Every structure is written in C-alpha cells, then in structure tokens.
Amino acid sequence: MGRTKAEIHPSMASQHTATAQAAQPLTLDGVTHSYGTGFAVDNVTLEVKGGELVALLGPSGCGKTTLLRIVAGFISQTNGKVIIGDRPIDVLPPNRREIGIVFQNYALFPHMTVAENIAYGLAARGESRAVQAERVAEMLATVRMEGFADRKPRQLSGGQQQRVALARALAIRPRILLLDEPFAALDKNLRLDMQIEIKRLQRQFALTAIMVTHDQDEAMSIADRIAVMSHGKIEQLGSPVEIYDEPATLFVNNFIGSSNLLKGRVEAVGSDGYRVALESGAVWTLAAKGRFEAGAPVLVSVRPEQMVLADEAAPDRLPVALKLSLPIGGALIHDATAAGGEDIKIAVPRRPGALSTGPGAAFAALAPHARPSLFPAASS
Amino acid sequence: MSAAAAATGASPVRDAVEWRLAAPLGLTYVVFFAAPFLILLGISFYADAEQTRLGFDSWLKFYTDAFYLKVIFDTLKLGVFAVVATTILAYPLALVFRASSPRMQRVLIFIILMPLLTSVVIRTFAWIVILAREGVINQTLMGLGLTATPLNLLQTELGLVLALTQIEMPLMLLPLLAIMNQLDQNLIDASRALGASKWRTFFRVILPLTLPGWIAGATLVFASATTAFISQSVIGGARLVYLPALIWQQSMVVYNWPFAAVASLTLLFTVLSGIMALSWLGRFARTT
C-alpha cells in the first residue's frame, strides 16, 4: 500500500527488493498484557533495529507468543505501544499492519494451491492478476519452489510447506516478519537447512524480524540478538555470545546451554576478582561480574566445556568421581560426582579414535580462559 | 487403501462375520423399506382409484395438471427458504460459538438443543400462539402502533418459513458448529495478517472450509422442511398445500391410492433432487 512496486526481473528480484525499502525498526514500549489477575506480558520494552532478527526465547508460558500476537494485532495489549518506524500501529487491525507471519503449523490454506496461497495477500490488496502472477513466480523462485505452483499444501513435505509459508508472507512485502516457532515441526536434519534459508531471506529482503522459540539452538544460530523471557518479562537481551557467556540471571544461565552449579562462599574480594571456596573442595579466583561481599554464599556456574580433567590434586582442582563417559559428536561428556555430592558434567574434546574412559577418580579444573558466572546463592 | 489391502489379506471367515453384523438392519431395511417401496411403485401404475386397470394415467394426470406442478414447486421452494433462513441465522451464531469459551459453548449447545427436547407438535402449536391474529407478534405490533390491523401470518408461507426455521435450526447448527470448532485459528489469523478484511476472510477462508458442515446441515434442513407434514398442515392450514398433505389427502380422504403413490414418489424425488444438488455443490467445497 502506497509503496512503489519495484520493477522486477525474476533473476534480479532479490537485489531489487532488498533496496526497494529501508528496513524499519520495531519498538515495543512498555507493552503489558494481563489476563484477569496475572500478567502474560509484563512491561516489555524492546527495540528491534531495522533489518535485525531478534529471537524471543523462553519456556512455554513465558509470554513470548502473546507478545508476538500483540505485534501482529491478534491481541490488543492492556498497556504500552507497538511502533513500526516512528508510527504507532496499535490502532490498526491486523490486516492493515503489513506484517508477514510464518506460523508453527504454516497455516497454509488447504483449499488453495501453492500459487493461490502466495497470491492471497496480493489479491486482498486488490493487485491485478498480472501483478499477482508475476509476484507468485518471483516468490516461488526466491524460495526455490518453481514447479510446485499447482500443488495443494497437503501434497508438500514439511520443509516445502515452510518455504511456501515464507513465500506467502514475503509476497506482500511486509515491513516486519514474525516467525512463530518456525522450525518446531521440522525434522532435525531439515532444521539447519531452513534456518539458513530463513536467515538468507531475512537478509536478502532486509527485514526486521522477530522469532519466537523455546529452542536455544535455533535462537543462537539465526538471531542477531536474543531476548530471554520468563514470566512475561525480558530477563536478558543480548547477542547470542553475551547470553551464553555472561548470563545476567540464574534463570538465563540455566535456560541457555547446560551448566554445572557449584555451591561456594566468597572468601576474599581482590583486584583480580573474587576468591571463591567451593564446597566440593577447590578454591577458584574468578573475575566474574556482579557485586558480592566477602563471606557471601554464591553459586558458581561452569559450562561443561569450561572444565578439564587432570590426574593430580591441586588447590584449584576439585576431586570428582567419574561415572559415565559418553561420546557425543566431537566431544566426550563425562558424568561425574563432586566431593560435595553435586553432579557435574565435563566436556572434553574427543581425540580421534579415543574411547570413553572408564569410571574412576580424577580432578576437575577450570579450562584456560574459562569465565564462570557467579550468582548469589539465595536466588536459586 | 491400507484398509482394502488388509481386507484382501483377511480370511473369508472374518468377511462373513462382517456381513452378518449388518444383517439385522439390512433385513429390516428390505422388509420395511425396500419391499413397501416396490409395492408403492407398483400401485402408482394403476390407472384408476379402484386399482382395476394398469396404465400411466395417474402419472400423466399428476404431471400435466398445473395445480400439482405448483405443489411440487411450492414444496421445493419451502425447502429452499428454510435452508436459506437457517443458513443466514446459523453462520453468525456459529462464529460466535467458535469465539466463545468452552463453558459458554456448553451453555450455547444446551440452548440450541433445548427445542429438540419438546415434540414438534408442541413447538408447532406454540407457533400458532405466536403467529395468530390475536397472537404475540400481532399484539406487540399493534401495541407499538406499527400496524392498525393484525397481520395475516398463519396460513402464509412467511409464517410457515418462520416456524420451520426455528424448528429445524438445530439440524443446521449441529454439523456447522462441529466443523466451525475444528477450524484452525491460525488460518484465520494468517488471512488477516496477509491483509484480508474480516468479510474477505469469511468468504475466502471460513466459508469454503466449513462448507462440508453446511452441506450436512442444509441436507437435513431441506429434507426435514419439505416433509414436515405436521408443521405444514397446522401452520399452513388448508390454504397452503404441500406434497405431504397432498399424499395424506389422496390416500386417507379421497382413497385414490395410485395417485397418492405418484405423489409419494414425487416427494421422494423432490427431496432427493435437493440432496443431490447439495452434494453436487459439495464437490466445489475444495477443503483439501
């Protein structure tokens, strides 16, 4: 609506459309939604930059889907504003928001062919048949589904339906792309392909996008930034690396990746960090973020790959009893019990041909450059 | 496909058991429907009321007389009107039902089913109280000063369609509600997000995808409205003649059984033609 239609040569389509409009930022300003007494979304403020893909990551019931539906206009929020560019869109019904959505189950219209599905949004905009046909061909080429125009959705595989759903959403030249658990229904092998595909299209069309997911790997792999949500709030917003390496809260720490939580006590606060005595027997000096007094009980979070195994005892090594060793991909995961009774997982790179080592006693130490996180113990 | 493959692989004993299970109903069907139907067909080829002479006289008399042709037409028209009226009322209600909470849905189902708990005769007589010259509608209209003289609603097609619409409503609603409730909300949301208005979404997505439910409902309403002897006779009275009343009159008053047989078969064909038209429409319901 209102925008000039780019002249499109099928092979040139992508480059053309990418520059046809500047990606617009999406701003959520204090968005709150309450059901009865509880908050589904609690005062969420988030700015998605133009052309950026932000993942809303969290367990089910954390409010991420509600937030997505608010942006799409299917739910009107109790409070707060949704702004695209510099224009609040809260008063607009869903059909005037120019937002493309890909649903978890794709929601392709079962009574229409692939071509009719893709043309649906164009027909709703009153585009001529010629424009519709041209755009359908262009979109089919974009998602590499030429030759499927006359198929019905039920004749397509999951991955193909996903591509058609993307083509349908992108055909209307949306200002914002919303992805609702886009990979949940796909086979594991197909997921990576589709993640690359979606990332490619999102870049190519320079789309501002929000993806809702409960799968951290999906979020990690394609999001520019991740907003980890819990109980209707954003717990942490940051790049995948930040979220993984420097979780702001214990919730984020536990939700992202796996980690060993070791109980300890701050012995001293020095210039090089906190000296923490672990209950399991080692003393570590950690340059972690946060403010802790000497004597404060803390939880030290160490990722399995941040630990190494050694044969000899040392003050900074904690004695562990190895139970199981599982070769998982390129790593060997040791399942061990620390002296304090805490279960610990240690991942070490597996040397080619090396088999799992048997049970026995060993000593676990921090790997070089490991940056464990510290959390107040009371918050657990 | 897989069922057929399984059947060919099954032992003949198992096949025999399946047939015997259907036998009681099948036998009943043969004795009480197929045989009487053949007798009826036979009787229709008697030329005179006393059934002494064979011939096509009854058929010719029925299908060359403008009065009887009008009866056929009126019966068809009544069925179509009932279907149209129930459709117009049922779709909005089905949309409301769909949007309701599960608890509200139970309440609505109860209200919808309530008319079925009273007999058609009682409901029909209730409509007399409502439609009569001194009835509820006329008293209200006259009380409001909207009309000076009472409207004639009894023994009119309008009154009959009104009553039939209420009486047949559950038949339209139940299949429609069932299919409406199964419709994936994401399809409606997808349509809206793609830029379609609520109306467009209704006509392009909701209507085509719920058409099978509507066809089931419309079939029931059509068959039931065209054969509603009690309602047609009590509300339509002597002024409006439909096929069921004609059959009754020919068989029980005039005692012209061959002619009544022709009328009966005509009613059967009338209902069948309606059902066939609806199922033909069903082919265009491209739901998959």
Interface residues (C-beta under 8 A of the other chain):
Chain A: A72 G73 F74 P93 P94 N95 R96 R97 E98 I99 G100 I101 F103 Q104 N105 A107 F109 P110 H111 M112 Y120 G121 A124 R125 K152 R154 R168 A169 I172
Chain B: D184 N186 L187 D189 A190 S191 R192 A193 L194 G195 A196 S197 R200 R204 V205 P208 L209 A285 R286 T287 T288
